[in-house]
Amino acid sequence: MALRKIRVQGDPILNKKCRPVEVMTPKIQELIDDMFDTMYEEMGVGLAAPQVGVLKRIVVIDTDGSPRAYINPEILETSGEQTGDEGCLSVPGMAGQVTRPDWVKVKALDENMEEFILEGTDLLARAICHELDHLDGKLYTDLVEGDLHSTNAEYEEEEE
């Protein structure tokens, strides 16, 4: 397992649509393991394969100590809405207000290539929507209501 370099906004790979995973290989499993390591190292709650330079439909999410890989994920249903601050490891030091569904139902494959269906609310719903957007070349900055703001407290103190 290793840390991978996170691509940042402006890198063209972040605007490309990812390809489905057809079969689990040792290389794909290594990618998933590396994605978890990278996400935890950067203190994120989710990470999509294109953020580490791989155009595969894979995301990893851990909002509550229950890490899960989602291979070829697809949102089946959504309801409600929540508006809150959202950030992204590919847009370091910045955040903005984004409205997302408050509940999502997602279908995906696990690391054994077995299908599962999961329902998520609150932060998990937000993370699923955010990460799946990456698989279609979209960043949360396309959805921000208003302006982005710095999440760096030290920088904000200097501004005042």
Number of C-alpha atoms within 10 A of each C-alpha: 13 12 17 16 11 21 17 16 17 10 12 12 19 26 16 15 17 21 14 14 16 10 9 13 11 9 9 15 14 13 21 24 17 17 29 27 16 21 22 15 10 13 10 16 21 25 31 30 22 27 25 21 16 15 22 20 23 30 26 22 23 19 16 9 8 7 12 16 22 25 25 22 23 17 16 12 12 18 12 10 13 16 13 15 14 18 23 22 20 20 16 14 15 18 21 20 19 20 16 23 19 18 22 22 17 20 18 20 18 17 16 10 15 9 14 12 13 11 16 17 18 15 18 20 22 24 23 28 20 22 27 22 15 26 27 17 16 17 21 21 19 8 13 17 14 9 10 16 14 14 14 12 10 9 11 11 8 7 7 5
